Amino acid sequence: MASEHPTRRQALAMAAGAAASLAAPRAFADETPLRDLAKAKGLYFGSAVPAGPPGSTRGPFEDARYKAILARECGLLVPENELKWYVVRLAGPESFDFSRADRIAAFAKENGQALRGHTLLWHHPQWFPAWTKTYDFGAHPAQAAAKMVTEHIQALCKRYPQMISWDVVNETVDPKDGSIRSTFLSDAMGKEEVLDLSFHVAREAAPKARLVYNDYMSQEVGNEKHRYGVLKLLEGFRKRGTPVDALGIQSHIGAENADTFTGFGKPQEKEWTAFLNDVTGMGYDLLVTEFDVHDKGLPYEFAPRDAAVAAYAKAFLDQMLSYRQTKEVLAWGMIDKYSWLQGQWLREDGKPKRPTLYDDDYRPKPLREAVAAALRAAPAR
């Protein structure tokens, strides 16, 4: 029941008090790893990981200190871009390139970490490789498109049978009106048809994995149509018997991802709680899949900025983790300088952002302690 979970206002109040008491970041070796705090509550903590091709000499995955933080803190890794169509199918419809994702899988195995997959179908026309724009499915487009989707999903699931969960479909809901996006695949075989097929094939190819619909509908003002569209999509999955286990909530919280936005998060407490209750009420689990805090509109000074980020994050995570259906918490990067947000929607002062758990000197920040505190306070799964 909804009364079992803290409201956003209650969570913010608790988080504000907690933020005031957050000590300066403690020595790295003194912290209980986040992976252990999560495991104690029956869930996973981890992070997205970017990896270049084999033989790379530059980039995050060639940074020994960064990899040491990943190995220590994370019980679960997810390739950031390395399993998306525009990477694995870049060269054309007949080829697969797993070399980048293989590096992440090998690292996870070496460090006793689980692996999750992102994504089997990013159903957004912007994120397919260039060859798809003119691809001809021939005389029987529906059958040919279904064959392509099936073979793609089977190939990825066969390559990585260790995945504990898959983002089967990613971002198919258009936030402008809540409709399902069109792609070259859905144009050939139908929107619901391509989504349902993806989950059915994934269930057969990865029967032990948690199958996830992943999207960036958020708690903040301006996401009303997006949330509504996601709920309608999830309702349709249930009505049609589509094997979807969970909703992945990307959790890019804080400032709106827009050049014109200058403030900070404006959560809709009642609407967000109702949304979570509706999703779990349909029998879906929850995942926090791409967590970071966009500090675009906050003051430059590190202390107040870090405190505001930590308080906002703590409130969000307290509410998400109050649902025992929440099974995974995945940061979208662990080090500020490697965050995808550094090159997007720049601060007005042009200064670097501080959206992740560790600063550019590899020191844990108040955001890291906020995550730890939320994990410690979470009920056991």
Secondary structure, DSSP 8 states (H G I E B T S, - for coil): -GGGS--HHHHHHHHHHHHHH--S---GGGS--HHHHHHHTT-EEEEEE----TT--SSGGG-HHHHHHHHHH-SEEEESSTTSHHHHTTT-TT----HHHHHHHHHHHHTT-EEEEEEEEE--GGGS-GGGGG---TT-HHHHHHHHHHHHHHHHHHH-TTEEEEEEEE--B-TTTS-B---HHHHHH-HHHHHHHHHHHHHHH-TTSEEEEEE---SBTT-HHHHHHHHHHHHHHHHHT----EEEE--EEES-SSTT--S---B-HHHHHHHHHHHHHTT-EEEEEEEEEE-TTS-S-HHHHHHHHHHHHHHHHHHHHHSTTEEEEEES-SBGGG-GGGGSS--TT------SSB-TTS-B-HHHHHHHHHHHHS---
